[in-house]
Amino acid sequence: MRRALTLVLAVMVAGMVGGLVGAMVLNLSAQGEGAPAGSQTFITFSAMISLLALPTAAIIGVPAHVMLMRMGRTRRAPYVLAGILTGLLLGVSFSGFQPDGWIAILVGMCAGAGGGLGFWLIARPDRLAKG
């Protein structure tokens, strides 16, 4: 029961951290294009990305966690890499292969890296594997 609650918390944190990191990247790219960027924009970006990151962490992140555990890959790097790859897939799907679609890919990869790290920090599979 405790392990299941930890996994649920890890998914929630991964979605929130992914949303925050993605919002930071998106906010910075919006500022670079001359768009008004402030706290309201950041909150909006964070909410939008978190709404996508949370189900992604549950649907893709949990099976990836199970697979990594079975493979014995319990360190931080494989979880961050899995998040980056997931973010890359989502970023490519949302980019629409447009000339400025690189922003969606960059946001997805950064959000995935943040989400993967957040998941690993809560789940700590390296400690579970040792004892």
C-alpha positions in Angstrom: 0.0 0.0 0.0 2.8 2.4 0.9 4.6 1.7 -2.4 1.4 2.4 -4.4 0.9 5.8 -2.6 4.5 6.7 -3.3 4.0 5.9 -7.0 0.9 8.0 -7.1 2.8 10.9 -5.4 5.7 10.4 -7.9 3.3 10.7 -10.8 1.7 13.9 -9.4 5.1 15.5 -8.7 6.3 14.5 -12.2 3.3 16.2 -13.8 3.7 19.4 -11.7 7.5 19.6 -12.1 7.2 18.9 -15.8 4.6 21.7 -16.1 6.7 24.2 -14.2 9.9 23.4 -16.2 8.0 23.5 -19.5 6.3 26.7 -18.5 9.7 28.3 -17.7 11.1 27.3 -21.2 7.9 28.4 -23.0 7.8 31.7 -21.0 11.5 32.4 -21.9 10.9 31.7 -25.6 7.8 34.0 -25.6 9.9 36.8 -24.1 12.5 36.2 -26.8 9.8 36.8 -29.4 8.7 40.0 -27.9 5.5 38.7 -26.4 4.4 40.0 -23.0 5.5 37.6 -20.4 4.8 38.0 -16.7 3.5 36.0 -13.8 0.0 35.6 -15.3 1.5 34.2 -18.5 3.7 31.8 -16.5 0.8 30.6 -14.5 -1.2 30.0 -17.6 1.6 28.2 -19.3 2.2 26.1 -16.2 -1.4 25.0 -16.0 -1.6 24.1 -19.7 1.5 22.1 -19.7 0.7 20.4 -16.3 -2.7 19.3 -17.7 -0.7 17.4 -20.4 2.2 16.3 -18.3 0.1 14.7 -15.5 -1.7 12.1 -17.7 1.5 11.5 -19.6 3.3 10.7 -16.4 0.6 8.2 -15.5 0.2 6.6 -18.9 3.8 6.5 -20.1 5.8 7.1 -16.9 4.5 4.3 -14.8 5.1 1.6 -17.5 8.5 3.1 -18.1 9.2 2.9 -14.4 8.2 -0.8 -14.3 10.4 -1.5 -17.3 13.4 0.3 -15.9 13.0 -1.5 -12.6 12.9 -4.9 -14.3 16.0 -3.9 -16.3 17.8 -2.9 -13.1 18.1 0.7 -14.3 17.4 2.5 -11.1 19.7 5.4 -11.3 18.7 9.0 -12.0 19.9 9.2 -15.6 17.6 6.6 -17.2 14.6 8.2 -15.6 15.6 11.7 -17.0 16.4 10.1 -20.4 13.0 8.4 -20.4 11.3 11.7 -19.6 13.3 13.4 -22.4 12.3 10.8 -24.9 8.6 11.0 -23.9 8.8 14.8 -24.1 10.4 14.5 -27.5 7.5 12.3 -28.8 4.9 14.7 -27.4 6.8 17.8 -28.7 7.0 16.3 -32.2 3.3 15.4 -32.1 2.4 19.0 -31.1 4.9 20.8 -33.4 2.9 19.9 -36.5 6.2 19.9 -38.4 6.0 23.7 -38.7 9.1 25.9 -39.1 8.6 27.2 -35.5 7.8 23.8 -34.2 11.2 23.5 -32.5 9.7 25.4 -29.6 7.2 22.7 -28.9 9.9 20.1 -29.1 12.2 22.0 -26.8 9.4 22.6 -24.3 8.4 18.9 -24.4 12.0 17.7 -23.9 12.7 20.1 -21.0 9.3 19.3 -19.3 10.1 15.6 -19.8 13.5 15.9 -18.2 12.0 17.8 -15.2 9.2 15.3 -14.9 11.5 12.3 -15.1 13.8 13.8 -12.4 10.8 14.7 -10.2 9.4 11.1 -10.5 12.8 9.7 -9.6 13.3 12.0 -6.6 10.0 10.8 -5.1 10.0 7.1 -6.1 13.7 6.6 -5.4 13.9 3.2 -7.1 17.6 3.1 -6.3 16.8 2.8 -2.6 14.1 0.3 -3.3 16.4 -2.0 -5.3 19.0 -2.1 -2.5 16.7 -2.9 0.3 
